[in-house]
Amino acid sequence: MDPINILVWIIVGAIAGWLASLVMRTNRQQGLLEDIIVGIVGGFIGGIVLDLFGISSGVTGLNLGSILTAFIGAVILLALLRAVRRA
């Protein structure tokens, strides 16, 4: 993985994580680093979930499809974290 791909993952992760934190109302609790981590992990989760539904997607670069995939996964991740914290 070259440095450009790593930078793209960080940018996509930051955007997706930030958007997911707005939707899940965790924005005030999360900083930029947490948004990036949630977005990157969300990219993996989103890719797996969309693949299960037969939608061939994933984080393939700095584009709307990649951000949407990571966003969906990040929302799922934040929802799971919220459920675990309540239990």
Gaussian input, Z-matrix of N, CA and C with variables (Angstrom, degrees):
# hf/3-21g

backbone

0 1
 N
 C     1     B1
 C     2     B2     1     A1
 N     3     B3     2     A2     1     D1
 C     4     B4     3     A3     2     D2
 C     5     B5     4     A4     3     D3
 N     6     B6     5     A5     4     D4
 C     7     B7     6     A6     5     D5
 C     8     B8     7     A7     6     D6
 N     9     B9     8     A8     7     D7
 C    10    B10     9     A9     8     D8
 C    11    B11    10    A10     9     D9
 N    12    B12    11    A11    10    D10
 C    13    B13    12    A12    11    D11
 C    14    B14    13    A13    12    D12
 N    15    B15    14    A14    13    D13
 C    16    B16    15    A15    14    D14
 C    17    B17    16    A16    15    D15
 N    18    B18    17    A17    16    D16
 C    19    B19    18    A18    17    D17
 C    20    B20    19    A19    18    D18
 N    21    B21    20    A20    19    D19
 C    22    B22    21    A21    20    D20
 C    23    B23    22    A22    21    D21
 N    24    B24    23    A23    22    D22
 C    25    B25    24    A24    23    D23
 C    26    B26    25    A25    24    D24
 N    27    B27    26    A26    25    D25
 C    28    B28    27    A27    26    D26
 C    29    B29    28    A28    27    D27
 N    30    B30    29    A29    28    D28
 C    31    B31    30    A30    29    D29
 C    32    B32    31    A31    30    D30
 N    33    B33    32    A32    31    D31
 C    34    B34    33    A33    32    D32
 C    35    B35    34    A34    33    D33
 N    36    B36    35    A35    34    D34
 C    37    B37    36    A36    35    D35
 C    38    B38    37    A37    36    D36
 N    39    B39    38    A38    37    D37
 C    40    B40    39    A39    38    D38
 C    41    B41    40    A40    39    D39
 N    42    B42    41    A41    40    D40
 C    43    B43    42    A42    41    D41
 C    44    B44    43    A43    42    D42
 N    45    B45    44    A44    43    D43
 C    46    B46    45    A45    44    D44
 C    47    B47    46    A46    45    D45
 N    48    B48    47    A47    46    D46
 C    49    B49    48    A48    47    D47
 C    50    B50    49    A49    48    D48
 N    51    B51    50    A50    49    D49
 C    52    B52    51    A51    50    D50
 C    53    B53    52    A52    51    D51
 N    54    B54    53    A53    52    D52
 C    55    B55    54    A54    53    D53
 C    56    B56    55    A55    54    D54
 N    57    B57    56    A56    55    D55
 C    58    B58    57    A57    56    D56
 C    59    B59    58    A58    57    D57
 N    60    B60    59    A59    58    D58
 C    61    B61    60    A60    59    D59
 C    62    B62    61    A61    60    D60
 N    63    B63    62    A62    61    D61
 C    64    B64    63    A63    62    D62
 C    65    B65    64    A64    63    D63
 N    66    B66    65    A65    64    D64
 C    67    B67    66    A66    65    D65
 C    68    B68    67    A67    66    D66
 N    69    B69    68    A68    67    D67
 C    70    B70    69    A69    68    D68
 C    71    B71    70    A70    69    D69
 N    72    B72    71    A71    70    D70
 C    73    B73    72    A72    71    D71
 C    74    B74    73    A73    72    D72
 N    75    B75    74    A74    73    D73
 C    76    B76    75    A75    74    D74
 C    77    B77    76    A76    75    D75
 N    78    B78    77    A77    76    D76
 C    79    B79    78    A78    77    D77
 C    80    B80    79    A79    78    D78
 N    81    B81    80    A80    79    D79
 C    82    B82    81    A81    80    D80
 C    83    B83    82    A82    81    D81
 N    84    B84    83    A83    82    D82
 C    85    B85    84    A84    83    D83
 C    86    B86    85    A85    84    D84
 N    87    B87    86    A86    85    D85
 C    88    B88    87    A87    86    D86
 C    89    B89    88    A88    87    D87
 N    90    B90    89    A89    88    D88
 C    91    B91    90    A90    89    D89
 C    92    B92    91    A91    90    D90
 N    93    B93    92    A92    91    D91
 C    94    B94    93    A93    92    D92
 C    95    B95    94    A94    93    D93
 N    96    B96    95    A95    94    D94
 C    97    B97    96    A96    95    D95
 C    98    B98    97    A97    96    D96
 N    99    B99    98    A98    97    D97
 C   100   B100    99    A99    98    D98
 C   101   B101   100   A100    99    D99
 N   102   B102   101   A101   100   D100
 C   103   B103   102   A102   101   D101
 C   104   B104   103   A103   102   D102
 N   105   B105   104   A104   103   D103
 C   106   B106   105   A105   104   D104
 C   107   B107   106   A106   105   D105
 N   108   B108   107   A107   106   D106
 C   109   B109   108   A108   107   D107
 C   110   B110   109   A109   108   D108
 N   111   B111   110   A110   109   D109
 C   112   B112   111   A111   110   D110
 C   113   B113   112   A112   111   D111
 N   114   B114   113   A113   112   D112
 C   115   B115   114   A114   113   D113
 C   116   B116   115   A115   114   D114
 N   117   B117   116   A116   115   D115
 C   118   B118   117   A117   116   D116
 C   119   B119   118   A118   117   D117
 N   120   B120   119   A119   118   D118
 C   121   B121   120   A120   119   D119
 C   122   B122   121   A121   120   D120
 N   123   B123   122   A122   121   D121
 C   124   B124   123   A123   122   D122
 C   125   B125   124   A124   123   D123
 N   126   B126   125   A125   124   D124
 C   127   B127   126   A126   125   D125
 C   128   B128   127   A127   126   D126
 N   129   B129   128   A128   127   D127
 C   130   B130   129   A129   128   D128
 C   131   B131   130   A130   129   D129
 N   132   B132   131   A131   130   D130
 C   133   B133   132   A132   131   D131
 C   134   B134   133   A133   132   D132
 N   135   B135   134   A134   133   D133
 C   136   B136   135   A135   134   D134
 C   137   B137   136   A136   135   D135
 N   138   B138   137   A137   136   D136
 C   139   B139   138   A138   137   D137
 C   140   B140   139   A139   138   D138
 N   141   B141   140   A140   139   D139
 C   142   B142   141   A141   140   D140
 C   143   B143   142   A142   141   D141
 N   144   B144   143   A143   142   D142
 C   145   B145   144   A144   143   D143
 C   146   B146   145   A145   144   D144
 N   147   B147   146   A146   145   D145
 C   148   B148   147   A147   146   D146
 C   149   B149   148   A148   147   D147
 N   150   B150   149   A149   148   D148
 C   151   B151   150   A150   149   D149
 C   152   B152   151   A151   150   D150
 N   153   B153   152   A152   151   D151
 C   154   B154   153   A153   152   D152
 C   155   B155   154   A154   153   D153
 N   156   B156   155   A155   154   D154
 C   157   B157   156   A156   155   D155
 C   158   B158   157   A157   156   D156
 N   159   B159   158   A158   157   D157
 C   160   B160   159   A159   158   D158
 C   161   B161   160   A160   159   D159
 N   162   B162   161   A161   160   D160
 C   163   B163   162   A162   161   D161
 C   164   B164   163   A163   162   D162
 N   165   B165   164   A164   163   D163
 C   166   B166   165   A165   164   D164
 C   167   B167   166   A166   165   D165
 N   168   B168   167   A167   166   D166
 C   169   B169   168   A168   167   D167
 C   170   B170   169   A169   168   D168
 N   171   B171   170   A170   169   D169
 C   172   B172   171   A171   170   D170
 C   173   B173   172   A172   171   D171
 N   174   B174   173   A173   172   D172
 C   175   B175   174   A174   173   D173
 C   176   B176   175   A175   174   D174
 N   177   B177   176   A176   175   D175
 C   178   B178   177   A177   176   D176
 C   179   B179   178   A178   177   D177
 N   180   B180   179   A179   178   D178
 C   181   B181   180   A180   179   D179
 C   182   B182   181   A181   180   D180
 N   183   B183   182   A182   181   D181
 C   184   B184   183   A183   182   D182
 C   185   B185   184   A184   183   D183
 N   186   B186   185   A185   184   D184
 C   187   B187   186   A186   185   D185
 C   188   B188   187   A187   186   D186
 N   189   B189   188   A188   187   D187
 C   190   B190   189   A189   188   D188
 C   191   B191   190   A190   189   D189
 N   192   B192   191   A191   190   D190
 C   193   B193   192   A192   191   D191
 C   194   B194   193   A193   192   D192
 N   195   B195   194   A194   193   D193
 C   196   B196   195   A195   194   D194
 C   197   B197   196   A196   195   D195
 N   198   B198   197   A197   196   D196
 C   199   B199   198   A198   197   D197
 C   200   B200   199   A199   198   D198
 N   201   B201   200   A200   199   D199
 C   202   B202   201   A201   200   D200
 C   203   B203   202   A202   201   D201
 N   204   B204   203   A203   202   D202
 C   205   B205   204   A204   203   D203
 C   206   B206   205   A205   204   D204
 N   207   B207   206   A206   205   D205
 C   208   B208   207   A207   206   D206
 C   209   B209   208   A208   207   D207
 N   210   B210   209   A209   208   D208
 C   211   B211   210   A210   209   D209
 C   212   B212   211   A211   210   D210
 N   213   B213   212   A212   211   D211
 C   214   B214   213   A213   212   D212
 C   215   B215   214   A214   213   D213
 N   216   B216   215   A215   214   D214
 C   217   B217   216   A216   215   D215
 C   218   B218   217   A217   216   D216
 N   219   B219   218   A218   217   D217
 C   220   B220   219   A219   218   D218
 C   221   B221   220   A220   219   D219
 N   222   B222   221   A221   220   D220
 C   223   B223   222   A222   221   D221
 C   224   B224   223   A223   222   D222
 N   225   B225   224   A224   223   D223
 C   226   B226   225   A225   224   D224
 C   227   B227   226   A226   225   D225
 N   228   B228   227   A227   226   D226
 C   229   B229   228   A228   227   D227
 C   230   B230   229   A229   228   D228
 N   231   B231   230   A230   229   D229
 C   232   B232   231   A231   230   D230
 C   233   B233   232   A232   231   D231
 N   234   B234   233   A233   232   D232
 C   235   B235   234   A234   233   D233
 C   236   B236   235   A235   234   D234
 N   237   B237   236   A236   235   D235
 C   238   B238   237   A237   236   D236
 C   239   B239   238   A238   237   D237
 N   240   B240   239   A239   238   D238
 C   241   B241   240   A240   239   D239
 C   242   B242   241   A241   240   D240
 N   243   B243   242   A242   241   D241
 C   244   B244   243   A243   242   D242
 C   245   B245   244   A244   243   D243
 N   246   B246   245   A245   244   D244
 C   247   B247   246   A246   245   D245
 C   248   B248   247   A247   246   D246
 N   249   B249   248   A248   247   D247
 C   250   B250   249   A249   248   D248
 C   251   B251   250   A250   249   D249
 N   252   B252   251   A251   250   D250
 C   253   B253   252   A252   251   D251
 C   254   B254   253   A253   252   D252
 N   255   B255   254   A254   253   D253
 C   256   B256   255   A255   254   D254
 C   257   B257   256   A256   255   D255
 N   258   B258   257   A257   256   D256
 C   259   B259   258   A258   257   D257
 C   260   B260   259   A259   258   D258

   B1=1.4464
   B2=1.5306
   B3=1.2985
   B4=1.4580
   B5=1.5345
   B6=1.3131
   B7=1.4742
   B8=1.5341
   B9=1.3191
   B10=1.4740
   B11=1.5186
   B12=1.3335
   B13=1.4643
   B14=1.5236
   B15=1.3160
   B16=1.4655
   B17=1.5270
   B18=1.3199
   B19=1.4626
   B20=1.5255
   B21=1.3285
   B22=1.4652
   B23=1.5263
   B24=1.3411
   B25=1.4682
   B26=1.5265
   B27=1.3269
   B28=1.4598
   B29=1.5265
   B30=1.3169
   B31=1.4710
   B32=1.5188
   B33=1.3288
   B34=1.4657
   B35=1.5292
   B36=1.3238
   B37=1.4575
   B38=1.5134
   B39=1.3170
   B40=1.4672
   B41=1.5284
   B42=1.3206
   B43=1.4695
   B44=1.5210
   B45=1.3263
   B46=1.4651
   B47=1.5219
   B48=1.3232
   B49=1.4616
   B50=1.5155
   B51=1.3324
   B52=1.4612
   B53=1.5263
   B54=1.3386
   B55=1.4698
   B56=1.5261
   B57=1.3283
   B58=1.4606
   B59=1.5270
   B60=1.3293
   B61=1.4672
   B62=1.5245
   B63=1.3280
   B64=1.4700
   B65=1.5204
   B66=1.3302
   B67=1.4640
   B68=1.5256
   B69=1.3286
   B70=1.4663
   B71=1.5321
   B72=1.3141
   B73=1.4711
   B74=1.5315
   B75=1.3189
   B76=1.4567
   B77=1.5289
   B78=1.3207
   B79=1.4576
   B80=1.5205
   B81=1.3069
   B82=1.4698
   B83=1.5243
   B84=1.3262
   B85=1.4577
   B86=1.5249
   B87=1.3251
   B88=1.4526
   B89=1.5183
   B90=1.2968
   B91=1.4503
   B92=1.5166
   B93=1.3156
   B94=1.4631
   B95=1.5214
   B96=1.3245
   B97=1.4637
   B98=1.5251
   B99=1.3183
   B100=1.4703
   B101=1.5210
   B102=1.3432
   B103=1.4641
   B104=1.5258
   B105=1.3247
   B106=1.4636
   B107=1.5201
   B108=1.3330
   B109=1.4674
   B110=1.5232
   B111=1.3331
   B112=1.4684
   B113=1.5238
   B114=1.3169
   B115=1.4660
   B116=1.5150
   B117=1.3309
   B118=1.4705
   B119=1.5231
   B120=1.3234
   B121=1.4666
   B122=1.5313
   B123=1.3244
   B124=1.4674
   B125=1.5145
   B126=1.3275
   B127=1.4653
   B128=1.5137
   B129=1.3275
   B130=1.4687
   B131=1.5305
   B132=1.3281
   B133=1.4700
   B134=1.5240
   B135=1.3276
   B136=1.4628
   B137=1.5096
   B138=1.3256
   B139=1.4650
   B140=1.5092
   B141=1.3360
   B142=1.4658
   B143=1.5226
   B144=1.3286
   B145=1.4710
   B146=1.5292
   B147=1.3197
   B148=1.4630
   B149=1.5213
   B150=1.3152
   B151=1.4633
   B152=1.5319
   B153=1.3415
   B154=1.4685
   B155=1.5273
   B156=1.3352
   B157=1.4591
   B158=1.5206
   B159=1.3251
   B160=1.4592
   B161=1.5162
   B162=1.3074
   B163=1.4609
   B164=1.5208
   B165=1.3029
   B166=1.4557
   B167=1.5160
   B168=1.3006
   B169=1.4496
   B170=1.5072
   B171=1.2529
   B172=1.4548
   B173=1.5084
   B174=1.2840
   B175=1.4569
   B176=1.5203
   B177=1.3278
   B178=1.4619
   B179=1.5149
   B180=1.2922
   B181=1.4595
   B182=1.5108
   B183=1.2930
   B184=1.4532
   B185=1.5237
   B186=1.3390
   B187=1.4552
   B188=1.5251
   B189=1.3204
   B190=1.4635
   B191=1.5242
   B192=1.3177
   B193=1.4641
   B194=1.5234
   B195=1.3188
   B196=1.4643
   B197=1.5197
   B198=1.3263
   B199=1.4689
   B200=1.5211
   B201=1.3212
   B202=1.4658
   B203=1.5277
   B204=1.3198
   B205=1.4625
   B206=1.5279
   B207=1.3219
   B208=1.4606
   B209=1.5194
   B210=1.3293
   B211=1.4599
   B212=1.5255
   B213=1.3258
   B214=1.4654
   B215=1.5304
   B216=1.3129
   B217=1.4551
   B218=1.5171
   B219=1.3251
   B220=1.4652
   B221=1.5261
   B222=1.3188
   B223=1.4733
   B224=1.5254
   B225=1.3258
   B226=1.4632
   B227=1.5297
   B228=1.3286
   B229=1.4641
   B230=1.5274
   B231=1.3207
   B232=1.4698
   B233=1.5274
   B234=1.3359
   B235=1.4674
   B236=1.5239
   B237=1.3284
   B238=1.4734
   B239=1.5331
   B240=1.3135
   B241=1.4659
   B242=1.5308
   B243=1.3324
   B244=1.4610
   B245=1.5082
   B246=1.3336
   B247=1.4712
   B248=1.5248
   B249=1.3355
   B250=1.4615
   B251=1.5239
   B252=1.3093
   B253=1.4711
   B254=1.5197
   B255=1.3158
   B256=1.4713
   B257=1.5221
   B258=1.3332
   B259=1.4709
   B260=1.5073
   A1=107.64
   A2=115.72
   A3=119.18
   A4=111.52
   A5=117.91
   A6=121.39
   A7=114.05
   A8=117.09
   A9=119.58
   A10=110.14
   A11=118.23
   A12=121.24
   A13=111.39
   A14=116.67
   A15=120.28
   A16=109.65
   A17=116.68
   A18=120.89
   A19=111.37
   A20=117.20
   A21=121.14
   A22=110.37
   A23=117.39
   A24=120.68
   A25=110.76
   A26=116.83
   A27=120.39
   A28=110.85
   A29=117.52
   A30=121.14
   A31=110.46
   A32=117.24
   A33=120.69
   A34=110.00
   A35=117.15
   A36=121.41
   A37=111.97
   A38=116.93
   A39=120.63
   A40=111.11
   A41=116.73
   A42=120.32
   A43=110.64
   A44=116.82
   A45=120.77
   A46=111.51
   A47=116.88
   A48=120.69
   A49=112.18
   A50=116.43
   A51=120.70
   A52=111.28
   A53=116.84
   A54=120.12
   A55=111.29
   A56=116.95
   A57=120.80
   A58=110.69
   A59=117.12
   A60=119.50
   A61=111.01
   A62=117.37
   A63=120.03
   A64=110.79
   A65=116.22
   A66=121.21
   A67=110.66
   A68=116.78
   A69=121.32
   A70=112.64
   A71=116.98
   A72=124.42
   A73=112.88
   A74=115.86
   A75=121.04
   A76=110.32
   A77=116.80
   A78=121.17
   A79=112.45
   A80=118.21
   A81=120.69
   A82=111.98
   A83=117.10
   A84=121.05
   A85=112.27
   A86=117.38
   A87=122.05
   A88=111.35
   A89=115.38
   A90=121.37
   A91=110.14
   A92=115.78
   A93=120.55
   A94=111.96
   A95=117.11
   A96=120.08
   A97=110.95
   A98=117.23
   A99=120.15
   A100=110.91
   A101=117.76
   A102=120.42
   A103=110.69
   A104=116.82
   A105=120.72
   A106=110.82
   A107=116.27
   A108=119.79
   A109=110.85
   A110=116.99
   A111=120.75
   A112=110.24
   A113=117.33
   A114=120.72
   A115=113.35
   A116=117.22
   A117=120.40
   A118=110.33
   A119=117.32
   A120=120.32
   A121=109.22
   A122=116.35
   A123=120.81
   A124=112.58
   A125=117.13
   A126=120.56
   A127=111.65
   A128=115.79
   A129=120.02
   A130=110.88
   A131=115.99
   A132=120.39
   A133=110.14
   A134=116.98
   A135=120.65
   A136=112.37
   A137=116.75
   A138=120.03
   A139=112.18
   A140=116.81
   A141=121.41
   A142=110.71
   A143=116.57
   A144=120.80
   A145=110.90
   A146=117.62
   A147=119.87
   A148=111.42
   A149=116.60
   A150=120.61
   A151=110.77
   A152=116.74
   A153=120.64
   A154=112.04
   A155=116.15
   A156=120.57
   A157=112.77
   A158=116.28
   A159=120.64
   A160=114.07
   A161=116.35
   A162=120.47
   A163=107.20
   A164=115.32
   A165=119.64
   A166=108.65
   A167=115.35
   A168=120.76
   A169=108.83
   A170=116.36
   A171=122.83
   A172=108.19
   A173=115.29
   A174=119.90
   A175=107.09
   A176=115.05
   A177=121.30
   A178=112.52
   A179=117.53
   A180=121.13
   A181=109.61
   A182=115.61
   A183=121.20
   A184=108.44
   A185=115.64
   A186=121.34
   A187=109.51
   A188=116.45
   A189=121.72
   A190=111.77
   A191=118.18
   A192=121.37
   A193=112.17
   A194=116.52
   A195=120.62
   A196=111.25
   A197=116.58
   A198=120.56
   A199=109.89
   A200=117.96
   A201=121.57
   A202=111.12
   A203=117.14
   A204=120.86
   A205=111.05
   A206=116.63
   A207=120.90
   A208=111.32
   A209=117.74
   A210=122.15
   A211=111.09
   A212=116.91
   A213=120.92
   A214=110.15
   A215=116.55
   A216=120.01
   A217=112.61
   A218=117.42
   A219=121.35
   A220=111.06
   A221=117.15
   A222=120.12
   A223=109.72
   A224=117.03
   A225=120.81
   A226=110.04
   A227=116.71
   A228=121.13
   A229=111.49
   A230=117.52
   A231=120.09
   A232=111.54
   A233=116.95
   A234=119.90
   A235=110.89
   A236=116.72
   A237=120.49
   A238=111.22
   A239=117.17
   A240=120.89
   A241=111.09
   A242=116.04
   A243=120.20
   A244=110.30
   A245=117.85
   A246=121.65
   A247=111.23
   A248=117.31
   A249=121.03
   A250=110.36
   A251=117.48
   A252=120.73
   A253=111.49
   A254=117.24
   A255=120.78
   A256=111.88
   A257=116.52
   A258=120.37
   A259=113.02
   D1=123.39
   D2=-178.47
   D3=-86.77
   D4=167.38
   D5=-175.98
   D6=-60.18
   D7=-30.75
   D8=179.10
   D9=-66.29
   D10=-43.33
   D11=178.34
   D12=-62.74
   D13=-39.01
   D14=178.34
   D15=-64.10
   D16=-42.49
   D17=178.17
   D18=-62.99
   D19=-40.78
   D20=178.12
   D21=-62.77
   D22=-43.63
   D23=177.82
   D24=-60.39
   D25=-40.43
   D26=179.75
   D27=-65.98
   D28=-43.34
   D29=-179.83
   D30=-66.20
   D31=-48.28
   D32=178.69
   D33=-61.35
   D34=-42.58
   D35=178.51
   D36=-61.58
   D37=-42.69
   D38=-179.75
   D39=-63.88
   D40=-45.30
   D41=-179.29
   D42=-66.15
   D43=-49.11
   D44=-178.08
   D45=-65.26
   D46=-42.70
   D47=179.46
   D48=-64.23
   D49=-40.70
   D50=178.13
   D51=-65.02
   D52=-45.83
   D53=178.77
   D54=-62.64
   D55=-42.15
   D56=178.99
   D57=-64.72
   D58=-37.84
   D59=179.30
   D60=-67.82
   D61=-30.32
   D62=175.00
   D63=-68.48
   D64=-44.69
   D65=-178.76
   D66=-65.97
   D67=-41.86
   D68=-176.89
   D69=-88.60
   D70=2.19
   D71=177.47
   D72=58.10
   D73=42.77
   D74=174.67
   D75=-114.95
   D76=12.91
   D77=-173.93
   D78=-61.92
   D79=-37.50
   D80=-178.65
   D81=-73.77
   D82=-19.62
   D83=-178.88
   D84=-91.30
   D85=-18.53
   D86=-174.40
   D87=-107.74
   D88=144.47
   D89=172.66
   D90=-102.06
   D91=-174.87
   D92=-177.84
   D93=-62.07
   D94=-43.11
   D95=-178.85
   D96=-62.43
   D97=-41.76
   D98=178.26
   D99=-66.78
   D100=-37.57
   D101=176.02
   D102=-60.94
   D103=-43.11
   D104=179.81
   D105=-63.38
   D106=-46.18
   D107=-179.47
   D108=-63.31
   D109=-45.48
   D110=179.07
   D111=-62.04
   D112=-40.53
   D113=179.30
   D114=-66.80
   D115=-40.46
   D116=179.63
   D117=-68.17
   D118=-47.64
   D119=176.93
   D120=-62.86
   D121=-38.01
   D122=176.75
   D123=-61.55
   D124=-32.66
   D125=176.64
   D126=-61.96
   D127=-42.10
   D128=177.16
   D129=-66.60
   D130=-46.83
   D131=-178.99
   D132=-63.74
   D133=-45.71
   D134=179.34
   D135=-60.72
   D136=-40.25
   D137=177.94
   D138=-62.63
   D139=-41.51
   D140=179.13
   D141=-66.72
   D142=-46.88
   D143=-177.56
   D144=-64.34
   D145=-46.10
   D146=179.65
   D147=-65.66
   D148=-32.97
   D149=176.59
   D150=-65.27
   D151=-37.55
   D152=177.39
   D153=-62.73
   D154=-30.72
   D155=178.45
   D156=-88.82
   D157=4.97
   D158=177.26
   D159=81.35
   D160=12.18
   D161=178.05
   D162=-96.27
   D163=110.33
   D164=-177.60
   D165=-77.72
   D166=100.46
   D167=-179.31
   D168=-141.83
   D169=-173.88
   D170=179.45
   D171=155.43
   D172=177.71
   D173=177.91
   D174=-86.67
   D175=106.20
   D176=-174.44
   D177=-114.81
   D178=6.52
   D179=-179.33
   D180=150.39
   D181=-169.20
   D182=-179.57
   D183=-89.09
   D184=84.86
   D185=179.97
   D186=-147.08
   D187=170.92
   D188=-175.73
   D189=-63.80
   D190=-38.46
   D191=179.65
   D192=-62.55
   D193=-40.85
   D194=178.48
   D195=-66.60
   D196=-42.87
   D197=178.90
   D198=-64.52
   D199=-41.15
   D200=179.40
   D201=-65.62
   D202=-41.99
   D203=177.52
   D204=-61.36
   D205=-47.98
   D206=179.21
   D207=-65.83
   D208=-35.91
   D209=178.10
   D210=-62.89
   D211=-46.51
   D212=179.45
   D213=-60.65
   D214=-45.86
   D215=178.40
   D216=-64.80
   D217=-37.61
   D218=179.92
   D219=-67.12
   D220=-38.50
   D221=176.69
   D222=-64.41
   D223=-42.52
   D224=177.35
   D225=-61.08
   D226=-44.96
   D227=179.74
   D228=-61.28
   D229=-46.43
   D230=-179.80
   D231=-65.61
   D232=-35.80
   D233=176.78
   D234=-65.67
   D235=-41.36
   D236=177.29
   D237=-64.62
   D238=-42.23
   D239=178.74
   D240=-63.59
   D241=-39.36
   D242=178.15
   D243=-64.38
   D244=-41.36
   D245=180.00
   D246=-66.00
   D247=-38.84
   D248=179.69
   D249=-68.82
   D250=-39.57
   D251=-179.95
   D252=-65.34
   D253=-32.76
   D254=-179.78
   D255=-76.45
   D256=-26.62
   D257=-176.87
   D258=-74.83

